[in-house]
Amino acid sequence: MVPKKIFFTKGTGKHRDELQSFELALRSAGIEKCNLVKVSSIIPPKCKIISKEKGIKELKPGEITYVVMSRNKTNELNRLVSASVGAAIPKEREFYGYISEYHCYGEASKRIGDYTEDLAATMLATTLGIEFDPDKAWDERKQEFKMSGHFVRTQSIAQTARGDKNGLWTTVIAAAVFLEE
């Protein structure tokens, strides 16, 4: 089984129960009706990226669905929780790409989105033999990767939320969802 399509989604949920908060985050992301199986971080060769809207329409209730998911939660007043997944896809469509996941506290969406793109691009670069300086800022390395001719694109999706003022559990998720034909 090799997935043929992938889409990216995110969600947030708040509830007095931690598990229900997670369920609401899955609903917000549109993937609550599936039996989710977390997998590692490879985008298969020739895997087509589709929109969230198209991807959700293809999901069937109860199906086993493979995801790369980042998840974070808090029940602390006003604490910022963040989750993100990033992807790096090579120019040569016969080669595989990478997905990275990251979750943290106190960081904004843009920052963790860039970070997960950087992680995925770094993993891909090492498999392609691209030289890079890991101490350079992501914006500099992003240009080097693109100029090497190996990358078609990097992208990320991130979700942040502040802990509920009444102490409800607040959960955030970001996911790359794989689909078969």
FIKOLZA-1660 file (N, C-alpha, C; in steps of 0.1 Angstrom, whole numbers, plus 5000, padded with zeros to 4 digits):
% residues 181
   i   px   py   pz ch aa at
   1 5008 4988 5000  A  M  N
   1 5000 5000 5000  A  M CA
   1 5009 5013 5000  A  M  C
   2 5008 5020 4989  A  V  N
   2 5015 5033 4988  A  V CA
   2 5005 5044 4986  A  V  C
   3 5004 5054 4995  A  P  N
   3 4994 5065 4992  A  P CA
   3 4997 5072 4979  A  P  C
   4 4986 5076 4973  A  K  N
   4 4987 5084 4960  A  K CA
   4 4984 5099 4962  A  K  C
   5 4978 5102 4973  A  K  N
   5 4974 5116 4976  A  K CA
   5 4977 5120 4990  A  K  C
   6 4978 5133 4993  A  I  N
   6 4981 5138 5006  A  I CA
   6 4974 5151 5008  A  I  C
   7 4969 5154 5019  A  F  N
   7 4964 5168 5022  A  F CA
   7 4968 5172 5036  A  F  C
   8 4968 5185 5039  A  F  N
   8 4972 5190 5051  A  F CA
   8 4960 5197 5058  A  F  C
   9 4959 5195 5071  A  T  N
   9 4948 5201 5079  A  T CA
   9 4952 5204 5093  A  T  C
  10 4944 5212 5100  A  K  N
  10 4947 5216 5113  A  K CA
  10 4934 5218 5121  A  K  C
  11 4935 5218 5134  A  G  N
  11 4923 5221 5142  A  G CA
  11 4926 5224 5156  A  G  C
  12 4915 5229 5163  A  T  N
  12 4916 5231 5177  A  T CA
  12 4903 5228 5184  A  T  C
  13 4905 5224 5197  A  G  N
  13 4893 5220 5205  A  G CA
  13 4895 5224 5219  A  G  C
  14 4883 5227 5226  A  K  N
  14 4883 5230 5240  A  K CA
  14 4872 5223 5247  A  K  C
  15 4875 5217 5258  A  H  N
  15 4865 5209 5266  A  H CA
  15 4871 5207 5280  A  H  C
  16 4862 5204 5289  A  R  N
  16 4866 5202 5303  A  R CA
  16 4874 5188 5304  A  R  C
  17 4871 5179 5295  A  D  N
  17 4878 5166 5294  A  D CA
  17 4889 5166 5284  A  D  C
  18 4901 5162 5287  A  E  N
  18 4912 5162 5278  A  E CA
  18 4909 5154 5265  A  E  C
  19 4903 5142 5266  A  L  N
  19 4901 5134 5254  A  L CA
  19 4890 5141 5245  A  L  C
  20 4880 5146 5251  A  Q  N
  20 4870 5153 5243  A  Q CA
  20 4876 5166 5236  A  Q  C
  21 4885 5172 5243  A  S  N
  21 4892 5183 5236  A  S CA
  21 4899 5179 5224  A  S  C
  22 4906 5167 5225  A  F  N
  22 4912 5162 5213  A  F CA
  22 4902 5158 5202  A  F  C
  23 4891 5152 5206  A  E  N
  23 4881 5149 5196  A  E CA
  23 4876 5161 5189  A  E  C
  24 4874 5172 5196  A  L  N
  24 4869 5184 5190  A  L CA
  24 4880 5190 5181  A  L  C
  25 4892 5189 5184  A  A  N
  25 4903 5193 5175  A  A CA
  25 4903 5185 5162  A  A  C
  26 4900 5172 5163  A  L  N
  26 4899 5163 5151  A  L CA
  26 4887 5168 5143  A  L  C
  27 4876 5171 5149  A  R  N
  27 4864 5176 5142  A  R CA
  27 4867 5189 5135  A  R  C
  28 4874 5198 5142  A  S  N
  28 4878 5210 5136  A  S CA
  28 4887 5208 5123  A  S  C
  29 4895 5198 5124  A  A  N
  29 4904 5195 5112  A  A CA
  29 4897 5187 5102  A  A  C
  30 4885 5181 5105  A  G  N
  30 4877 5173 5095  A  G CA
  30 4881 5159 5094  A  G  C
  31 4888 5153 5104  A  I  N
  31 4893 5140 5103  A  I CA
  31 4888 5131 5114  A  I  C
  32 4878 5135 5121  A  E  N
  32 4873 5128 5133  A  E CA
  32 4867 5114 5129  A  E  C
  33 4862 5113 5117  A  K  N
  33 4854 5101 5114  A  K CA
  33 4863 5089 5110  A  K  C
  34 4876 5091 5110  A  C  N
  34 4885 5080 5106  A  C CA
  34 4893 5074 5118  A  C  C
  35 4897 5062 5116  A  N  N
  35 4906 5055 5126  A  N CA
  35 4920 5059 5122  A  N  C
  36 4926 5068 5129  A  L  N
  36 4939 5074 5125  A  L CA
  36 4951 5065 5130  A  L  C
  37 4960 5063 5121  A  V  N
  37 4972 5056 5124  A  V CA
  37 4984 5065 5121  A  V  C
  38 4992 5068 5132  A  K  N
  38 5003 5077 5130  A  K CA
  38 5014 5069 5123  A  K  C
  39 5020 5076 5113  A  V  N
  39 5031 5070 5106  A  V CA
  39 5043 5080 5106  A  V  C
  40 5054 5075 5102  A  S  N
  40 5066 5084 5101  A  S CA
  40 5065 5093 5089  A  S  C
  41 5076 5098 5084  A  S  N
  41 5076 5110 5077  A  S CA
  41 5080 5110 5062  A  S  C
  42 5076 5100 5055  A  I  N
  42 5080 5099 5041  A  I CA
  42 5067 5102 5032  A  I  C
  43 5069 5111 5022  A  I  N
  43 5059 5114 5012  A  I CA
  43 5063 5105 5000  A  I  C
  44 5055 5095 4996  A  P  N
  44 5058 5086 4986  A  P CA
  44 5061 5093 4972  A  P  C
  45 5069 5087 4964  A  P  N
  45 5072 5093 4950  A  P CA
  45 5058 5095 4943  A  P  C
  46 5057 5106 4936  A  K  N
  46 5045 5109 4928  A  K CA
  46 5032 5111 4936  A  K  C
  47 5033 5113 4949  A  C  N
  47 5022 5115 4957  A  C CA
  47 5017 5129 4954  A  C  C
  48 5004 5130 4951  A  K  N
  48 4998 5143 4947  A  K CA
  48 4993 5151 4960  A  K  C
  49 4996 5163 4961  A  I  N
  49 4991 5172 4972  A  I CA
  49 4978 5177 4967  A  I  C
  50 4967 5175 4975  A  I  N
  50 4954 5180 4972  A  I CA
  50 4949 5190 4983  A  I  C
  51 4939 5197 4980  A  S  N
  51 4933 5206 4990  A  S CA
  51 4927 5198 5002  A  S  C
  52 4926 5205 5013  A  K  N
  52 4919 5199 5025  A  K CA
  52 4904 5196 5021  A  K  C
  53 4898 5205 5014  A  E  N
  53 4884 5203 5010  A  E CA
  53 4882 5190 5001  A  E  C
  54 4891 5188 4992  A  K  N
  54 4890 5176 4983  A  K CA
  54 4893 5164 4991  A  K  C
  55 4903 5165 5000  A  G  N
  55 4908 5153 5008  A  G CA
  55 4897 5149 5017  A  G  C
  56 4891 5158 5024  A  I  N
  56 4880 5154 5034  A  I CA
  56 4868 5147 5027  A  I  C
  57 4865 5151 5015  A  K  N
  57 4854 5145 5007  A  K CA
  57 4858 5130 5004  A  K  C
  58 4870 5127 5003  A  E  N
  58 4874 5113 5000  A  E CA
  58 4874 5104 5012  A  E  C
  59 4874 5109 5024  A  L  N
  59 4874 5101 5036  A  L CA
  59 4861 5094 5038  A  L  C
  60 4862 5082 5043  A  K  N
  60 4850 5074 5045  A  K CA
  60 4849 5070 5060  A  K  C
  61 4838 5072 5067  A  P  N
  61 4837 5069 5081  A  P CA
  61 4842 5055 5085  A  P  C
  62 4851 5055 5095  A  G  N
  62 4856 5042 5099  A  G CA
  62 4868 5037 5092  A  G  C
  63 4872 5043 5081  A  E  N
  63 4884 5038 5074  A  E CA
  63 4896 5040 5082  A  E  C
  64 4906 5032 5080  A  I  N
  64 4919 5033 5086  A  I CA
  64 4927 5044 5077  A  I  C
  65 4931 5054 5084  A  T  N
  65 4937 5066 5076  A  T CA
  65 4951 5068 5083  A  T  C
  66 4961 5069 5074  A  Y  N
  66 4974 5071 5079  A  Y CA
  66 4977 5087 5079  A  Y  C
  67 4983 5091 5090  A  V  N
  67 4986 5105 5092  A  V CA
  67 5000 5107 5098  A  V  C
  68 5006 5118 5095  A  V  N
  68 5017 5124 5103  A  V CA
  68 5011 5135 5111  A  V  C
  69 5010 5134 5124  A  M  N
  69 5003 5143 5132  A  M CA
  69 5012 5149 5143  A  M  C
  70 5010 5162 5145  A  S  N
  70 5016 5169 5157  A  S CA
  70 5004 5173 5165  A  S  C
  71 5006 5172 5179  A  R  N
  71 4995 5174 5188  A  R CA
  71 5000 5180 5201  A  R  C
  72 4993 5190 5206  A  N  N
  72 4997 5196 5219  A  N CA
  72 4985 5200 5226  A  N  C
  73 4986 5201 5239  A  K  N
  73 4975 5204 5248  A  K CA
  73 4979 5212 5260  A  K  C
  74 4969 5219 5266  A  T  N
  74 4971 5225 5279  A  T CA
  74 4958 5227 5286  A  T  C
  75 4958 5228 5299  A  N  N
  75 4947 5233 5307  A  N CA
  75 4951 5245 5315  A  N  C
  76 4962 5251 5312  A  E  N
  76 4967 5263 5319  A  E CA
  76 4961 5275 5312  A  E  C
  77 4956 5284 5320  A  L  N
  77 4951 5297 5316  A  L CA
  77 4961 5305 5307  A  L  C
  78 4957 5308 5295  A  N  N
  78 4964 5316 5286  A  N CA
  78 4977 5311 5281  A  N  C
  79 4980 5298 5283  A  R  N
  79 4993 5292 5278  A  R CA
  79 4991 5290 5263  A  R  C
  80 5001 5294 5255  A  L  N
  80 5001 5293 5241  A  L CA
  80 5006 5279 5237  A  L  C
  81 4997 5271 5231  A  V  N
  81 5001 5258 5226  A  V CA
  81 5002 5258 5211  A  V  C
  82 5011 5250 5205  A  S  N
  82 5013 5251 5191  A  S CA
  82 5016 5237 5186  A  S  C
  83 5012 5234 5173  A  A  N
  83 5015 5221 5166  A  A CA
  83 5017 5225 5151  A  A  C
  84 5026 5218 5145  A  S  N
  84 5028 5220 5131  A  S CA
  84 5034 5208 5124  A  S  C
  85 5031 5207 5111  A  V  N
  85 5038 5197 5102  A  V CA
  85 5043 5205 5090  A  V  C
  86 5054 5201 5086  A  G  N
  86 5061 5207 5074  A  G CA
  86 5065 5197 5064  A  G  C
  87 5065 5201 5051  A  A  N
  87 5069 5191 5041  A  A CA
  87 5079 5197 5031  A  A  C
  88 5088 5188 5026  A  A  N
  88 5097 5192 5016  A  A CA
  88 5096 5181 5004  A  A  C
  89 5093 5186 4992  A  I  N
  89 5090 5178 4981  A  I CA
  89 5101 5180 4970  A  I  C
  90 5107 5169 4966  A  P  N
  90 5118 5171 4956  A  P CA
  90 5113 5174 4942  A  P  C
  91 5121 5180 4934  A  K  N
  91 5118 5183 4920  A  K CA
  91 5115 5171 4912  A  K  C
  92 5124 5161 4914  A  E  N
  92 5123 5148 4908  A  E CA
  92 5112 5140 4914  A  E  C
  93 5100 5139 4908  A  R  N
  93 5088 5133 4913  A  R CA
  93 5090 5118 4916  A  R  C
  94 5100 5112 4910  A  E  N
  94 5103 5098 4912  A  E CA
  94 5109 5095 4926  A  E  C
  95 5113 5106 4932  A  F  N
  95 5120 5105 4945  A  F CA
  95 5110 5109 4956  A  F  C
  96 5113 5104 4968  A  Y  N
  96 5104 5106 4979  A  Y CA
  96 5107 5119 4986  A  Y  C
  97 5097 5125 4993  A  G  N
  97 5099 5137 5001  A  G CA
  97 5098 5134 5016  A  G  C
  98 5098 5145 5024  A  Y  N
  98 5098 5143 5038  A  Y CA
  98 5087 5152 5045  A  Y  C
  99 5082 5147 5056  A  I  N
  99 5073 5155 5065  A  I CA
  99 5079 5155 5078  A  I  C
 100 5079 5166 5085  A  S  N
 100 5083 5167 5099  A  S CA
 100 5072 5172 5107  A  S  C
 101 5072 5169 5120  A  E  N
 101 5062 5173 5129  A  E CA
 101 5069 5179 5142  A  E  C
 102 5062 5189 5147  A  Y  N
 102 5068 5196 5159  A  Y CA
 102 5057 5202 5167  A  Y  C
 103 5058 5202 5180  A  H  N
 103 5049 5209 5189  A  H CA
 103 5056 5215 5200  A  H  C
 104 5051 5226 5205  A  C  N
 104 5058 5234 5216  A  C CA
 104 5048 5243 5223  A  C  C
 105 5054 5250 5232  A  Y  N
 105 5046 5260 5240  A  Y CA
 105 5052 5274 5237  A  Y  C
 106 5044 5284 5236  A  G  N
 106 5048 5298 5235  A  G CA
 106 5053 5303 5222  A  G  C
 107 5052 5295 5211  A  E  N
 107 5057 5300 5198  A  E CA
 107 5045 5302 5188  A  E  C
 108 5047 5312 5180  A  A  N
 108 5037 5316 5170  A  A CA
 108 5036 5307 5158  A  A  C
 109 5025 5307 5151  A  S  N
 109 5023 5298 5139  A  S CA
 109 5034 5299 5129  A  S  C
 110 5037 5312 5125  A  K  N
 110 5047 5314 5114  A  K CA
 110 5061 5308 5118  A  K  C
 111 5065 5310 5131  A  R  N
 111 5078 5305 5135  A  R CA
 111 5078 5290 5135  A  R  C
 112 5068 5283 5140  A  I  N
 112 5069 5268 5140  A  I CA
 112 5066 5263 5126  A  I  C
 113 5059 5270 5118  A  G  N
 113 5057 5265 5104  A  G CA
 113 5070 5266 5097  A  G  C
 114 5077 5276 5098  A  D  N
 114 5091 5277 5092  A  D CA
 114 5100 5267 5097  A  D  C
 115 5099 5264 5110  A  Y  N
 115 5108 5254 5117  A  Y CA
 115 5105 5240 5111  A  Y  C
 116 5092 5236 5110  A  T  N
 116 5089 5223 5104  A  T CA
 116 5093 5222 5090  A  T  C
 117 5092 5233 5082  A  E  N
 117 5097 5233 5068  A  E CA
 117 5112 5230 5068  A  E  C
 118 5119 5237 5077  A  D  N
 118 5133 5236 5078  A  D CA
 118 5137 5222 5081  A  D  C
 119 5130 5216 5091  A  L  N
 119 5133 5202 5095  A  L CA
 119 5131 5192 5083  A  L  C
 120 5120 5194 5076  A  A  N
 120 5117 5185 5064  A  A CA
 120 5128 5187 5053  A  A  C
 121 5131 5200 5051  A  A  N
 121 5140 5203 5040  A  A CA
 121 5154 5198 5043  A  A  C
 122 5158 5199 5056  A  T  N
 122 5171 5194 5060  A  T CA
 122 5172 5179 5058  A  T  C
 123 5161 5171 5062  A  M  N
 123 5161 5157 5060  A  M CA
 123 5162 5153 5046  A  M  C
 124 5155 5160 5037  A  L  N
 124 5155 5158 5023  A  L CA
 124 5169 5161 5017  A  L  C
 125 5174 5172 5021  A  A  N
 125 5187 5177 5016  A  A CA
 125 5198 5166 5019  A  A  C
 126 5198 5161 5031  A  T  N
 126 5208 5151 5034  A  T CA
 126 5207 5138 5025  A  T  C
 127 5195 5134 5021  A  T  N
 127 5194 5123 5013  A  T CA
 127 5198 5126 4998  A  T  C
 128 5197 5139 4994  A  L  N
 128 5200 5143 4981  A  L CA
 128 5215 5147 4980  A  L  C
 129 5222 5147 4991  A  G  N
 129 5236 5151 4991  A  G CA
 129 5239 5166 4989  A  G  C
 130 5229 5174 4993  A  I  N
 130 5231 5188 4992  A  I CA
 130 5238 5193 5004  A  I  C
 131 5249 5201 5002  A  E  N
 131 5257 5207 5013  A  E CA
 131 5249 5219 5019  A  E  C
 132 5249 5220 5032  A  F  N
 132 5243 5231 5038  A  F CA
 132 5249 5234 5052  A  F  C
 133 5247 5246 5057  A  D  N
 133 5252 5249 5070  A  D CA
 133 5240 5250 5079  A  D  C
 134 5239 5240 5089  A  P  N
 134 5227 5240 5097  A  P CA
 134 5226 5252 5107  A  P  C
 135 5237 5260 5108  A  D  N
 135 5237 5272 5117  A  D CA
 135 5231 5284 5110  A  D  C
 136 5229 5284 5097  A  K  N
 136 5224 5295 5089  A  K CA
 136 5209 5296 5092  A  K  C
 137 5204 5308 5091  A  A  N
 137 5189 5310 5092  A  A CA
 137 5182 5303 5082  A  A  C
 138 5169 5299 5085  A  W  N
 138 5161 5291 5075  A  W CA
 138 5159 5298 5062  A  W  C
 139 5157 5311 5062  A  D  N
 139 5155 5319 5050  A  D CA
 139 5167 5318 5041  A  D  C
 140 5179 5318 5046  A  E  N
 140 5191 5316 5038  A  E CA
 140 5192 5302 5032  A  E  C
 141 5190 5292 5041  A  R  N
 141 5191 5278 5036  A  R CA
 141 5180 5275 5026  A  R  C
 142 5168 5281 5028  A  K  N
 142 5157 5279 5019  A  K CA
 142 5161 5283 5005  A  K  C
 143 5168 5294 5004  A  Q  N
 143 5172 5299 4991  A  Q CA
 143 5183 5289 4985  A  Q  C
 144 5192 5284 4993  A  E  N
 144 5202 5275 4989  A  E CA
 144 5196 5262 4983  A  E  C
 145 5186 5257 4991  A  F  N
 145 5179 5244 4987  A  F CA
 145 5172 5247 4973  A  F  C
 146 5165 5258 4972  A  K  N
 146 5158 5260 4959  A  K CA
 146 5167 5262 4948  A  K  C
 147 5178 5269 4950  A  M  N
 147 5188 5272 4940  A  M CA
 147 5195 5259 4935  A  M  C
 148 5195 5249 4944  A  S  N
 148 5202 5236 4941  A  S CA
 148 5195 5229 4929  A  S  C
 149 5182 5233 4927  A  G  N
 149 5174 5226 4917  A  G CA
 149 5167 5214 4921  A  G  C
 150 5168 5210 4933  A  H  N
 150 5162 5197 4938  A  H CA
 150 5149 5199 4944  A  H  C
 151 5145 5211 4948  A  F  N
 151 5132 5212 4956  A  F CA
 151 5122 5219 4947  A  F  C
 152 5110 5213 4947  A  V  N
 152 5099 5219 4940  A  V CA
 152 5092 5229 4951  A  V  C
 153 5090 5224 4963  A  R  N
 153 5084 5232 4973  A  R CA
 153 5086 5227 4987  A  R  C
 154 5084 5237 4996  A  T  N
 154 5083 5233 5010  A  T CA
 154 5070 5240 5014  A  T  C
 155 5063 5234 5024  A  Q  N
 155 5051 5240 5029  A  Q CA
 155 5049 5235 5043  A  Q  C
 156 5040 5242 5050  A  S  N
 156 5037 5238 5064  A  S CA
 156 5023 5242 5067  A  S  C
 157 5018 5236 5078  A  I  N
 157 5005 5240 5084  A  I CA
 157 5007 5240 5099  A  I  C
 158 5002 5250 5105  A  A  N
 158 5004 5252 5120  A  A CA
 158 4991 5256 5126  A  A  C
 159 4989 5252 5138  A  Q  N
 159 4978 5256 5146  A  Q CA
 159 4983 5260 5160  A  Q  C
 160 4978 5272 5165  A  T  N
 160 4981 5276 5178  A  T CA
 160 4968 5280 5185  A  T  C
 161 4968 5280 5198  A  A  N
 161 4957 5284 5206  A  A CA
 161 4961 5288 5220  A  A  C
 162 4954 5297 5226  A  R  N
 162 4957 5300 5240  A  R CA
 162 4949 5291 5249  A  R  C
 163 4954 5287 5261  A  G  N
 163 4947 5280 5271  A  G CA
 163 4935 5287 5275  A  G  C
 164 4924 5280 5277  A  D  N
 164 4911 5286 5280  A  D CA
 164 4911 5293 5293  A  D  C
 165 4904 5305 5294  A  K  N
 165 4904 5313 5306  A  K CA
 165 4897 5306 5318  A  K  C
 166 4889 5296 5315  A  N  N
 166 4882 5289 5325  A  N CA
 166 4889 5275 5329  A  N  C
 167 4901 5273 5323  A  G  N
 167 4908 5261 5326  A  G CA
 167 4904 5248 5319  A  G  C
 168 4896 5250 5308  A  L  N
 168 4892 5239 5299  A  L CA
 168 4905 5234 5292  A  L  C
 169 4905 5221 5289  A  W  N
 169 4916 5216 5281  A  W CA
 169 4915 5222 5267  A  W  C
 170 4926 5227 5262  A  T  N
 170 4928 5232 5249  A  T CA
 170 4938 5224 5241  A  T  C
 171 4933 5218 5230  A  T  N
 171 4941 5209 5222  A  T CA
 171 4943 5215 5208  A  T  C
 172 4955 5214 5202  A  V  N
 172 4958 5218 5188  A  V CA
 172 4964 5206 5181  A  V  C
 173 4960 5205 5168  A  I  N
 173 4966 5195 5160  A  I CA
 173 4970 5201 5146  A  I  C
 174 4979 5195 5140  A  A  N
 174 4983 5197 5126  A  A CA
 174 4986 5184 5120  A  A  C
 175 4981 5181 5108  A  A  N
 175 4983 5167 5103  A  A CA
 175 4985 5168 5087  A  A  C
 176 4993 5158 5083  A  A  N
 176 4994 5155 5069  A  A CA
 176 4986 5141 5068  A  A  C
 177 4976 5141 5059  A  V  N
 177 4967 5129 5058  A  V CA
 177 4969 5123 5045  A  V  C
 178 4972 5110 5045  A  F  N
 178 4975 5102 5033  A  F CA
 178 4962 5095 5028  A  F  C
 179 4960 5095 5015  A  L  N
 179 4949 5088 5009  A  L CA
 179 4953 5079 4998  A  L  C
 180 4946 5068 4997  A  E  N
 180 4948 5058 4986  A  E CA
 180 4938 5061 4975  A  E  C
 181 4941 5056 4963  A  E  N
 181 4931 5058 4952  A  E CA
 181 4919 5049 4954  A  E  C
% end
